[in-house]
Each structure stands twice: as C-alpha cells, then as structure tokens.
Amino acid sequence: MYIDPHIHMVSRTTDDYQRMALAGCVAITEPAFWAGYDRSSAQGFVDYFRLLTDTEPRRAAQFGIRHHTWLCINPKESEDLGLAREVLAEIPKFLDRPNVLGIGEIGLNKNSRNELIVLEEHIALAKSRGLLILVHTPHLEDKLKGTRLIMDAIMAQGIDPGRVLIDHVEEHTVRLVLDRGFWAGMTLYPDTKCTPQRAADIFEMHGTDRLWINSAADWGVSDPLAVPKCREEMRRRGHLEAVIQRVSFDNPKKFLSQSGRFEVSCSCPTPR
C-alpha cells in the first residue's frame, strides 16, 4: 500500500483512480497547479478550488482513496500581480474545507521578481494560518538558483523548515534541501525530473530521512503508477520492505499528518 503525495487528478481519467487503487494507493494529495493555459480571471481559480475541495474527493472515494489538496496561484501565473492578489484574497474562503492541508504548490518558475513577491505573500498567508507548505521548484537550468531563493524566502519569514516540503528535487538539489532541514520530494517522470531508477540511486546516496516519492501525474507525459513502479525498482535492487514502505507510505504520512487533516483509508501492516 502506498500514498501518492503529489498528483494532479483533475487532469486524469477516472480509470486512473481505479488503476491506482488496484496498485495499492490509499491516499493522495493534489496541489493546485497550472492548467496548461493561463486563466483569465480570479473566478476561474475559484471554480478550480471548488473542484479540488468537492468534486475530486468524491471521485476518489469511489475507489477507497482519500483525497487531499493544497491551494494557491501557481508561480507560472504569478507574473500578473493584480490577478495573483485577487486569487490570494479568495483562498482563505476555502482553507477550512476538510481536505485542505495547506498552501501549495507555490514557488518559482523563471525566478522573476513578481514570482518572488507572490511567493512571499503565499508564505505570509501560510504563516498566519499555521499551515503546511508544498513547494514547486523551477525546471532545468533555473532549478538550483530557484531552490535557494525559495528556501531563503521561507526562512526569512521564520517558517519551521520541518513543515515545508520542497518538491521536484534532483541530484544537484536534494542535499542542499535536506541540509537546511526541509523535507524533499522526488517526482517520478518517464523522461524528466527523476525516473524510478534515479530516485532509487538518490535514496542509496542520501538515505531515506525526510524524503518521499510522487508521480505528479498531470496532462503531460507522466505516469499515475510511477510510485508503485519505483517500489518495484527498489525491490529489484534488494531493498527491505520496511525501507520501501518508509519512502512511499511512512514518510509522506509523517509529514502530512502535521496538518491535522491527513487521513488514509486503511492501516498498513508492518513489513518484515
């Protein structure tokens, strides 16, 4: 049994929920993200937040999967400060919904000044409400610089790094994130970010403390079964079942349970 702590089910079919349940998925968390196009108004985000807090939990429940979510305006749509602040003003209306864990996935896309301003305002909102934070780090050549900027912005507001997950870490950023006390997530994509094989390598090099794996499956080239495939890769390499469960169930459960709202639909047996 496993948790997929970052997946975008609004872009997946109901068949994917069925396949995930059959593979052993018992809970997911779905961060707010870019829809593949820039939304033209704050009302578009309001409708999206309703989807995340009402429709998707009901769709997941049909297959025994607990659905949780995070809310924000994503960094890719943060260049328009006026729009971003309109959306930020709407978010508190949804924060008391029972499946909302915190603010995310916030971060940077191109490391621009406007993106950084909106990031800082999201962090302030999370701090004012005592919420967990889930972070998106930039792609490719912007990742290392962006990761440092994001961590600096979080620390500048006095946020406990143990309540922040920095996602999409790769070989050149994982140690940087862990050494500053944050949690780190590895996204398992077929061609970019981390493949299951690269993720297994990272576990072998850096250990399993404060690390998790996720599929981040969305409307692009991605795989909603990436987490169980990484579990199989670790078994192939001879990792103990307790280690496999730690990175795919225990670690995400430990971090997410800090929200006070995270639930799973079953109890996992202790592996031998």
FIKOL-374022 format. One record per atom (N, C-alpha, C, O): x, y, z; residue in three letters. Coordinates in pm, whole numbers, plus 50000, padded with zeros to 5 digits. Layout:
XYZALA...
***
This chain:
500844988150000MET500005000050000MET500885012450000MET501985012550056MET500395022949937TYR501235034849924TYR500385047449919TYR499165046949902TYR501065058849936ILE500495072149924ILE501175078849805ILE502395078049790ILE500385085549720ASP500985094249618ASP500755108549666ASP499645113749652ASP501785115049722PRO501585127949788PRO501615140149696PRO501555151549742PRO501695137749566HIS501625148849469HIS501175143149335HIS501945136649264HIS499915145849302ILE499355141349175ILE498215150549138ILE497505155449226ILE498025152849008HIS497015162448961HIS495865154848894HIS495815153548772HIS494945149948978MET493895141248927MET492845148648844MET492105142248770MET492765161848855VAL491815169148769VAL492155167048622VAL491295168948535VAL493395163148593SER493805160948455SER493855146148418SER494315142648309SER493395137548508ARG493435123148483ARG492015117548474ARG491055123848520ARG491885106048414THR490585099648398THR490215091648524THR491075088648606THR488955088448537THR488515080148649THR489155066348643THR489365060048746THR489465061648523ASP490175048848510ASP491495048948586ASP491915038748640ASP492145060648591ASP493405061548663ASP493185059448813ASP494005053048878ASP492125064748869TYR491815062049010TYR491665046949032TYR492165041549130TYR490975040448940GLN490765026048954GLN492095018448949GLN492335009549030GLN492945022148854ARG494255015548841ARG495115017948964ARG495805008849011ARG495085030049016MET495875033249135MET495395025349256MET496195020249334MET494075024349271ALA493535016649383ALA493955001949373ALA494324995849474ALA493894996449254LEU494304982449236LEU495784980449265LEU496204969649307LEU496584990949243ALA498024990149269ALA498354992449416ALA499504990849457ALA497344996349497GLY497564997849640GLY497545012049692GLY497905014249808GLY497155021749611CYS497095035649658CYS495935037449756CYS494805033549727CYS496215043449871VAL495185045549973VAL494905060249999VAL493875063650057VAL495825069149957ALA495625083449979ALA496475091349881ALA497545086949840ALA495975103249845ILE496725112249759ILE496605126449811ILE495705129549890ILE497535135149767THR497335149449784THR497525156049649THR498415152449572THR496675165849622GLU496645172349491GLU496885187449506GLU495985194749547GLU498085192049474PRO498345206449482PRO497685213949366PRO497545208549256PRO497285226349392ALA496815234949284ALA497985237549189ALA499115239449234ALA497715237649057PHE498805239148960PHE498305246148835PHE497135249848824PHE499215247748741TRP498905254048612TRP498045244448530TRP498355232548522TRP496985249548470ALA496035241048399ALA496455238048255ALA495705231548181ALA497635242648215GLY498065241048076GLY497795253547995GLY498195254547879GLY497115263048056TYR496835276047996TYR496675286148109TYR496365282348222TYR496875298948079ASP496725309248181ASP495255312948198ASP494595316348100ASP494745312248319ARG493365315848345ARG493195331048342ARG494095338448381ARG492045335548296SER491855349848268SER491255357648383SER491185369948377SER490815350748489SER490185357948599SER490295349948728SER490555337948726SER490105356848840ALA490125350248970ALA488985340148981ALA489115330149052ALA487865342648912GLN486735333448918GLN487105319648864GLN486585309548910GLN487995319348765GLY488465306448714GLY489155298348822GLY489015286148827GLY489905305048908PHE490565298149019PHE489555293849125PHE489695283149184PHE488555302149150VAL487525298549247VAL486825285549204VAL486605276649287VAL486495284549076ASP485865272349026ASP486815260449040ASP486385249349073ASP488095262749016TYR489105252349030TYR489205247749176TYR489305235749202TYR489195257049269PHE489265253449410PHE488035245349453PHE488145236449537PHE486885248349395ARG485695240349423ARG485875226049372ARG485475216449438ARG486475224849257LEU486755211549201LEU487665203549294LEU487445191649318LEU488695210249347LEU489665203549434LEU489105199949570LEU489545190249632LEU488155207649618THR487645205449754THR486305198249759THR485835194649867THR485695196049643ASP484385189449642ASP484335177749543ASP484105166349583ASP484565180649416THR484405170349312THR485445159249324THR485085147449324THR486715162849333GLU487765152549334GLU487705143649458GLU487925131549445GLU487435148849578PRO487295139649692PRO486215129149672PRO486375117649713PRO485115133049609ARG484035123449584ARG484425113349478ARG484095101549489ARG485135117849376ARG485565108649270ARG486565098449326ARG486485086549295ARG487505103049408ALA488495094049467ALA487845083949562ALA488235072349567ALA486855088549637ALA486215079949737ALA485545067749676ALA485375057649743ALA485155068749549GLN484535057149483GLN485475045049481GLN485025033649472GLN486795047749491PHE487775036949482PHE488545035349613PHE489615029249615PHE488015040749721GLY488625038949852GLY489895047049872GLY490715043649957GLY490075057649794ILE491265066149805ILE490875079349873ILE489915085849833ILE491635083149975ARG491425095950042ARG492085107149960ARG493255106249924ARG491315117449931HIS491815128649851HIS492025140849939HIS491145144850016HIS493215146849928HIS493545159150000HIS494095169149899HIS494505165449789HIS494085181849937THR494535191849840THR495305203249907THR495315204550030THR495945211349824TRP496675223449862TRP496185234549769TRP495835231949654TRP496165246949818LEU495635257949739LEU496655269149719LEU497455272049808LEU496615275249600CYS497505286449569CYS497185291449429CYS496345285849359CYS497865302149389ILE498015305249247ILE499435301249212ILE500385305849275ILE499575292849113ASN500885287049082ASN501845297549029ASN501415307848977ASN503165295049042PRO504145305049001PRO504095308748853PRO504455319948816PRO503655299748768LYS503615302548625LYS502605313448592LYS502735320248490LYS501585315148677GLU500565325448655GLU500715337248752GLU499775344948772GLU501905338448811SER502105348748913SER502705361648859SER502925371048936SER502985362348731GLU503565374748675GLU502585386348683GLU502995397848699GLU501295383448671ASP500265393848680ASP499925395848828ASP499135388348885ASP500535405948890LEU500365407949033LEU498925410949071LEU498455406749176LEU498225418148984GLY496825421149013GLY495975408749022GLY495215406949117GLY496115400048923LEU495375387448924LEU495785378849044LEU494935373149112LEU497095377949068ALA497585369549177ALA496985373949310ALA496615365449392ALA496895386949333ARG496365391749461ARG494855389749471ARG494315387849580ARG494165390249358GLU492735386849359GLU492535372349401GLU491645369249480GLU493375363449346VAL493265349149381VAL493635346949527VAL492955339549597VAL494705353349572LEU495115351949711LEU494005356249806LEU493855350649915LEU493235366049767ALA492125370549851ALA490995360349859ALA490215360349955ALA490905351449758GLU489855341149757GLU490245328649835GLU489375321549885GLU491525325949846ILE491995313449906ILE491495311350048ILE491065300250080ILE491535321550137PRO491075319050275PRO489645313750285PRO489305307350384PRO488815316250186LYS487435311350189LYS487365296150182LYS486355290150219LYS488455289850135PHE488475275250117PHE489345268150219PHE489355255850223PHE490075275450302LEU491085269050387LEU490485260550499LEU491185252350558LEU489225262350529ASP488595254150633ASP487925241650577ASP487315234050652ASP488015239550446ARG487475227250389ARG488245215250445ARG489465216250463ARG487595204150474PRO488245193350549PRO489395186450478PRO490215180050543PRO489485187650345ASN490585180850276ASN491745190050241ASN492675185850173ASN491715202550286VAL492795212150255VAL493905210850359VAL493675212550478VAL495115207750312LEU496255205450400LEU497115217850420LEU497775219350523LEU497105226950321GLY497975238550331GLY498055246250202GLY497135245750120GLY499165253550184ILE499385262250070ILE500375255549975ILE501465251650016ILE499995254149847GLY500885248049751GLY500195244749619GLY498965244849614GLY500935241849513GLU502375241749513GLU502885255449472GLU502775259549357GLU503435262449570ILE503985275849546ILE505465274749515ILE506075264249536ILE506045285449464GLY507465285149434GLY507825295049327GLY507295306149322GLY508725290849239LEU509185299349131LEU509195291449001LEU509355279249000LEU509005298648890ASN509055292548757ASN510285297548681ASN511125289648637ASN510375310848665LYS511525316848597LYS512375325448691LYS513255332848647LYS512095324348819ASN512845331948921ASN512715346948904ASN513665354448929ASN511555351548860SER511355365848836SER510975373048965SER510605366849065SER511075386448961ARG510745394349078ARG509265393049117ARG508945391649235ARG508375393449018ASN506955392249050ASN506625378549110ASN505835377549203ASN507245368149055GLU507035354749113GLU507475354449258GLU506805348349342GLU508595360949289LEU509105361049425LEU508175368749519LEU507965364649634LEU507605379849471ILE506645387449551ILE505425378849587ILE504995378549703ILE504885371949487VAL503705363549512VAL504065351749602VAL503265347749686VAL505255346149585LEU505715335549674LEU505735340449819LEU505225333649908LEU506295352149841GLU506385357549977GLU504995359850037GLU504805357750156GLU504045364149955GLU502685366350005GLU501975353250038GLU501195352550133GLU502245342749961HIS501735329449995HIS502315324650128HIS501595319350213HIS503625326450145ILE504285322050269ILE503675329250389ILE503425323150493ILE503425342250373ALA502815350050482ALA501425344750516ALA501055344150633ALA500655340950414LEU499325335350438LEU499435322150514LEU498705319950611LEU500345313550470ALA500535300650538ALA500945302850684ALA500455296050773ALA501845312450707LYS502295315250843LYS501155320250929LYS501025316251045LYS500325329050874SER499235334950952SER498195324550994SER497495326351094SER498095313650915ARG497105303250945ARG497735290451001ARG497025280651026ARG499055290351019GLY499725278551072GLY499645266550981GLY499485255251028GLY499765268750849LEU499575258150750LEU500895252350699LEU501925259050699LEU500835239950656LEU501955233850585LEU502135240450449LEU501215246750397LEU503335239050393ILE503655244750262ILE504245233850174ILE505105226250217ILE503775233250049LEU504345224549948LEU504895233149835LEU504185241649781LEU506155230849798VAL506895239849708VAL507195233249574VAL507625221749568VAL506955240949468HIS507385237449332HIS508725244149305HIS508855256249324HIS509715236549261THR510995242549222THR511085243249070THR510475235049001THR511825252949018PRO511895255148873PRO512505243348798PRO513025233848857PRO512415244348668HIS512925233848581HIS514365236648538HIS514795248148533HIS515085226148507LEU516355226448437LEU517335236548492LEU517685235948610LEU517785246148407GLU518885255048446GLU518495264848556GLU519375270748619GLU517195266748580ASP516735275948685ASP516575269248820ASP516325276048919ASP516725256048828LYS516355248648949LYS517245251949068LYS516725254649176LYS518555251649053LEU519445253649167LEU519285267749225LEU519115269249346LEU519325277749140LYS519145291549187LYS517765293349249LYS517625299249356LYS516735288249181GLY515375289649231GLY515165282849365GLY514475288149452GLY515755271049382THR515625263749508THR516215271849622THR515635272649731THR517365277849598ARG518005286149702ARG517155298449734ARG516985301849851ARG516625305049632LEU515785316849654LEU514545313349735LEU514155320649826LEU513925302149702ILE512715297849772ILE513015294949918ILE512285299650006ILE514055287449946MET514385284150084MET514725296750163MET514335297950279MET515445305950102ASP515775318550170ASP514505326350204ASP514395331850313ASP513545326750110ALA512295334050134ALA511505327850248ALA510905334950328ALA511495314650255ILE510765307750362ILE511425310250497ILE510745313350595ILE512735308850503MET513455310850628MET513365325250675MET513345327750796MET513295334750581ALA513225348950617ALA511945352250694ALA511905361950770ALA510905344050676GLN509635346450747GLN509495337850872GLN508435337350934GLN510585331050909GLY510575323451033GLY509765310651031GLY509315305951135GLY509575304950912ILE508825292450899ILE509705280650940ILE510885280250906ILE509135271351014ASP509845258951050ASP510045250650924ASP509055246450864ASP511295247950882PRO511505240150759PRO510955225950767PRO510715219750664PRO510745221050887GLY510155207750903GLY508695207150865GLY508105196350860GLY508075218850838ARG506685219550794ARG506585223650647ARG505535228050601ARG507695222150575VAL507745225950433VAL508335214450353VAL509375208950388VAL507665210950244LEU508145200750151LEU508615207750024LEU507835214449957LEU509885206149991ILE510445211449867ILE510395200349763ILE511105190349775ILE509555202049661ASP509345191249565ASP510205192849440ASP510805203249416ASP510225182049362HIS510965181249235HIS512475182349255HIS513185187549169HIS512985177549370VAL514435177749388VAL515085167749293VAL514485157749254VAL516315170649258GLU517115161749174GLU518485160049238GLU518725164749350GLU519375153449167GLU520685150149224GLU521435162449274GLU522145161749375GLU521295173849206HIS522075185649241HIS521395194749342HIS521965204949382HIS520175191249386THR519495199649486THR519075192249612THR518785198649713THR519035179149609VAL518485171649722VAL519265174149850VAL518655176449955VAL520585173649846ARG521375175449968ARG521245189650022ARG521205191750143ARG521195199349932LEU521005213349971LEU519725215050052LEU519715221850154LEU518645208650006VAL517335209650073VAL517375202550208VAL516935208250308VAL517865190550212LEU517875182850336LEU518765189150442LEU518435189150560LEU519905194750400ASP520835200650496ASP520275212950564ASP520755216950671ASP519255219150505ARG518635230850567ARG517375227250647ARG516665236050695ARG517125214250661GLY516055209750749GLY514695208050684GLY513725204850753GLY514605210050552PHE513345208350482PHE513105193650449PHE514035185550450PHE511845190450419TRP511515177650357TRP511715179050207TRP511625189950152TRP511985167850140ALA512255168049996ALA511435157349925ALA511285146149974ALA510895161149809GLY510125151749728GLY510775149549593GLY511295158949532GLY510755137149548MET511265133749414MET510095130249324MET509295121549356MET510005137049211THR508945134849115THR509405125049009THR510445126848946THR508615114548990LEU508995103348903LEU508355105048765LEU507225100748742LEU509085111248675TYR508615112948538TYR509395103448446TYR510535099948476TYR508785099248336PRO509475089948247PRO510755095548186PRO511715088148165PRO510775108748157ASP511915114448085ASP512605125848159ASP513795127948139ASP511895133148243THR512475144648312THR512405142548462THR511945132148509THR512865152748538LYS512915152148684LYS513635139348728LYS514835138348703LYS512965129548791CYS513615117148836CYS512865105148783CYS511655103948803CYS513545096248716THR512955083348684THR512975074748811THR513685078048905THR512215063848815PRO512295054948930PRO513725050248959PRO514105048649075PRO514505048048854GLN515895043548872GLN516745054448937GLN517545051549026GLN516595066748892ARG517355077848951ARG516935080249095ARG517775083349180ARG515635078949123ALA515165080749260ALA515785070249352ALA516205073349464ALA515825057749305ALA516445047149385ALA517915050149410ALA518425047749519ALA518605055549309ASP520005059549326ASP520135070149436ASP521035069449519ASP519235079949435ILE519285090849533ILE519065085449674ILE519745089749767ILE518125076249691PHE517925070049823PHE519205063049868PHE519585063849985PHE519865056349777GLU521075049049812GLU522235058449846GLU523115054749924GLU522235070349789MET523305080049815MET523015088849937MET523935092550010MET521735092149960HIS521395102150062HIS520535096850176HIS520215104450268HIS520155084250173GLY519315078650277GLY517845081550253GLY517465086250146GLY517025078650352THR515565079750336THR514935089850432THR513715091550430THR515725096550515ASP515155105950611ASP514615118450541ASP515325124850465ASP513355121850567ARG512675133650513ARG512635133850359ARG512675144450297ARG512545122050300LEU512445120850155LEU511205112850118LEU510885103050185LEU510515117050011TRP509405109049960TRP509435108949808TRP510205116249746TRP508595100349750ILE508455099449604ILE507005102349566ILE506085099249641ILE506825108349449ASN505485111149398ASN505485110549247ASN506535111349183ASN504295109249189SER504185108449043SER504005122048978SER504425124048864SER503375131649049ALA502985144648992ALA502315142848856ALA502435151548769ALA501615131748837ALA500975129048708ALA499965139948676ALA499185144148761ALA500015144548550ASP499135155448508ASP498715153248364ASP498565141848321ASP498535164148288TRP498095162948149TRP499265160948052TRP499055159247932TRP500495161148104GLY501675158948019GLY502115144448022GLY501385135648067GLY503335142047972VAL503905128647973VAL504245125048117VAL505215130048174VAL503445116448176SER503585113048317SER502875099748342SER502175094648254SER503065094348462ASP502565080848491ASP501945080448630ASP502665081648729ASP500615078648641PRO499995077948773PRO500395065748854PRO500085064948973PRO501075056248791LEU501565044348863LEU503075044948886LEU503715034648909LEU503635056948880ALA505085058248896ALA505565054049035ALA506645048349048ALA504775056849139VAL505215053149274VAL505325037949290VAL506365033249335VAL504295030049255PRO504485015549266PRO505605010349176PRO506235000349209PRO505855016849063LYS506965012448977LYS508315015149044LYS509245007249029LYS508425026149117CYS509655028749192CYS509815018649306CYS510925014149335CYS508705015249369ARG508755004949473ARG509294991749417ARG510094985049481ARG508844988249296GLU509324975949233GLU510814976849199GLU511534967049212GLU511264988649157GLU512694990549127GLU513514988549254GLU514594982549249GLU513024993549366MET513754991849492MET513764977149535MET514774972249586MET512644970149513ARG512644955649543ARG513644948349456ARG514354939449503ARG513714952049328ARG514644945649237ARG516084947249284ARG516924938549263ARG516354958549348ARG517704961249399ARG517964955049535ARG519084955749587ARG516944948849594GLY517134942049721GLY516874950249845GLY517274946349954GLY516204961749832HIS515874969649949HIS514834962550035HIS513954955849982HIS514934963950165LEU513984957850257LEU512604964150239LEU512474975750202LEU511564956150267GLU510204961250257GLU509984973050351GLU509224982250319GLU510634972850466ALA510484983950560ALA511014996950502ALA510465007650528ALA512074996250424VAL512645008150360VAL511725013150250VAL511495025150236VAL511185003850172ILE510265007550063ILE509015014050120ILE508535024050067ILE508485008450229GLN507305014450291GLN507635028250349GLN506795037250347GLN508845029750401ARG509205042550463ARG509095053950362ARG508575064550394ARG509595051850240VAL509645062950144VAL508335064750069VAL508095075450013VAL507485054550067SER506255055449989SER504985055850073SER503895057550020SER505135054250206PHE503965054950294PHE504285062350425PHE503645072350457PHE505255057450498ASP505535063050631ASP505975077650625ASP505465085950700ASP506925080750537ASN507425094550530ASN506345104550489ASN506175114550558ASN505615102250379PRO504555111850348PRO503505112750458PRO503015123750487PRO503155101550520LYS502165101850628LYS502675110250744LYS501925117950803LYS503945108750778LYS504515116450890LYS504475131350863LYS504075139150949LYS504895135350743PHE504895149650710PHE503475155050703PHE503155165150766PHE502625148450628LEU501275153450602LEU500395153450727LEU499485161650739LEU500655144450819SER499865143650941SER500045155951030SER499245158151121SER501085163751005GLN501275176151080GLN500125186051056GLN499895195151135GLN499395184050945SER498275192850912SER497085190951005SER496265199951021SER496995179151067GLY495835175751149GLY494635171051068GLY493595167751125GLY494765170750935ARG493645166950849ARG493935154950760ARG493025149550697ARG495175150850753PHE495515139950661PHE495015126650715PHE495215123450832PHE494355118950628GLU493825105850665GLU494105095850555GLU494185099450438GLU494255083250593VAL494335072350496VAL493145063250518VAL492535063150625VAL492815055650415SER491615047450420SER491825033750480SER490895025750488SER493055030950523CYS493335017550573CYS494535018350666CYS495175028750678CYS494815007350729SER496055006350807SER496994997050733SER496594986550682SER498255001050727CYS499244992950655CYS499884983150754CYS500274987250864CYS499994970350719PRO500704961050805PRO502184964450813PRO502764969350716PRO502794961750926THR504214964250939THR504994953950859THR504854942050884THR505824958350762PRO506564948550681PRO507674942050762PRO508204947750858PRO508014930050720ARG509074922650787ARG510364923050705ARG511374917350745ARG
***
